[in-house]
Amino acid sequence: MSQHETAHQLGKRFHAFLTTGDWDGIRSLLTDDCTWTLPGDNTISGTAHGAEAVVERARQITSHGLDFKLLHILVSRENMALSLHNTARRGDVRLDEHLSTVCRLRDGRIADIETYLSDVEGMNAFFV
């Protein structure tokens, strides 16, 4: 399997595990020292350090009932990114954002995740 096929498969698996709440599955894709950085100033912002913290971050995000619509899996020579449209509603507060979750890979696993958002203020209002 080529490197870009491996990266594409990692992206598919990460999205599938996220949408089904398969925390052990997500953990199996990560390096032990993996990080995940999100912009904004809210309960899920900042950098999660270590695989267990990254899994906990995924749990926090999914606990808010988000719908993670996968638009594209993008691959570079060595890494991959998920293009997503996330939506959710909590009372009168609505989340509707497009994002790119960029995953830097090392030895066939995800070593670093950085998320780029279309609506940081909307995320701040939703994840209070």
C-alpha positions as CSV (number, residue, x, y, z in Angstrom):
1,M,0.0,0.0,0.0
2,S,1.4,3.4,-0.9
3,Q,1.9,6.2,1.6
4,H,-1.0,8.2,0.3
5,E,-3.3,5.2,0.4
6,T,-2.2,4.6,4.0
7,A,-2.9,8.2,4.9
8,H,-6.3,8.0,3.2
9,Q,-7.2,4.9,5.2
10,L,-6.1,6.5,8.5
11,G,-8.4,9.4,7.7
12,K,-11.4,7.1,7.0
13,R,-10.7,5.1,10.1
14,F,-10.3,8.2,12.3
15,H,-13.6,9.6,11.1
16,A,-15.4,6.3,11.5
17,F,-14.1,5.8,15.0
18,L,-15.0,9.4,15.9
19,T,-18.6,9.1,14.7
20,T,-19.2,5.7,16.4
21,G,-17.4,6.6,19.7
22,D,-14.8,3.9,19.3
23,W,-12.2,5.3,21.7
24,D,-10.0,2.3,21.6
25,G,-10.1,2.5,17.8
26,I,-9.0,6.2,17.9
27,R,-6.3,5.3,20.4
28,S,-4.9,2.7,18.1
29,L,-4.3,5.3,15.4
30,L,-2.3,7.6,17.6
31,T,1.4,7.8,18.7
32,D,1.8,7.9,22.4
33,D,3.0,11.5,22.3
34,C,0.2,12.7,19.9
35,T,-1.1,16.3,20.4
36,W,-4.4,17.9,19.2
37,T,-4.7,21.7,19.0
38,L,-7.9,23.6,18.6
39,P,-8.4,27.4,18.3
40,G,-10.7,29.5,20.4
41,D,-11.3,30.2,24.0
42,N,-13.7,27.5,25.2
43,T,-13.8,24.1,27.0
44,I,-12.2,22.2,24.1
45,S,-9.6,24.9,23.0
46,G,-5.9,24.6,23.4
47,T,-3.6,21.6,23.0
48,A,-4.2,18.1,24.3
49,H,-0.9,16.4,25.0
50,G,-0.6,12.6,24.8
51,A,-2.8,10.0,23.2
52,E,-5.0,9.6,26.3
53,A,-5.7,13.4,26.3
54,V,-6.4,13.3,22.6
55,V,-9.0,10.5,23.1
56,E,-10.5,12.5,26.0
57,R,-10.7,15.6,23.7
58,A,-12.6,13.5,21.1
59,R,-15.0,12.3,23.9
60,Q,-15.6,15.9,25.0
61,I,-16.4,17.0,21.4
62,T,-18.7,14.1,20.7
63,S,-20.6,14.4,24.0
64,H,-22.1,17.6,22.6
65,G,-24.0,15.6,19.9
66,L,-22.2,16.8,16.9
67,D,-22.9,15.5,13.4
68,F,-19.5,15.1,11.7
69,K,-20.2,15.2,7.9
70,L,-17.0,14.1,6.1
71,L,-16.6,16.1,2.9
72,H,-13.1,15.1,1.8
73,I,-10.0,13.3,2.9
74,L,-7.0,15.2,1.6
75,V,-3.6,13.7,1.5
76,S,-0.2,15.3,1.0
77,R,3.1,13.5,0.5
78,E,3.4,12.6,4.1
79,N,0.2,13.7,6.0
80,M,-3.6,13.9,5.7
81,A,-6.5,16.2,6.5
82,L,-10.2,15.7,7.0
83,S,-12.5,18.3,5.5
84,L,-15.7,18.3,7.7
85,H,-19.0,20.1,8.1
86,N,-19.9,19.9,11.8
87,T,-23.4,20.8,13.0
88,A,-25.2,20.5,16.4
89,R,-27.9,22.2,18.4
90,R,-28.1,22.7,22.2
91,G,-31.2,24.6,23.1
92,D,-31.1,27.9,21.2
93,V,-27.4,27.6,20.5
94,R,-26.5,26.2,17.1
95,L,-23.1,25.1,15.8
96,D,-22.6,25.1,12.0
97,E,-19.0,25.1,11.0
98,H,-16.6,23.9,8.3
99,L,-13.3,22.8,9.3
100,S,-10.1,21.0,8.4
101,T,-8.4,18.7,10.8
102,V,-4.8,18.3,9.7
103,C,-3.1,15.2,10.8
104,R,0.7,14.9,10.7
105,L,1.7,11.2,10.5
106,R,4.7,9.4,11.8
107,D,5.4,5.7,11.2
108,G,1.9,5.1,9.9
109,R,0.1,6.7,12.9
110,I,-1.2,10.1,13.8
111,A,1.4,12.1,15.7
112,D,-0.1,15.6,15.7
113,I,-3.6,17.0,14.9
114,E,-4.4,20.7,14.3
115,T,-7.9,21.8,13.6
116,Y,-8.7,24.9,11.5
117,L,-12.3,26.4,11.9
118,S,-14.5,28.6,9.8
119,D,-16.3,30.0,12.8
120,V,-14.2,30.2,16.0
121,E,-16.7,32.6,17.7
122,G,-19.5,30.1,17.0
123,M,-17.4,27.3,18.5
124,N,-16.7,29.5,21.5
125,A,-20.5,30.1,22.0
126,F,-21.3,26.4,21.7
127,F,-18.6,24.8,23.8
128,V,-19.0,26.8,27.0
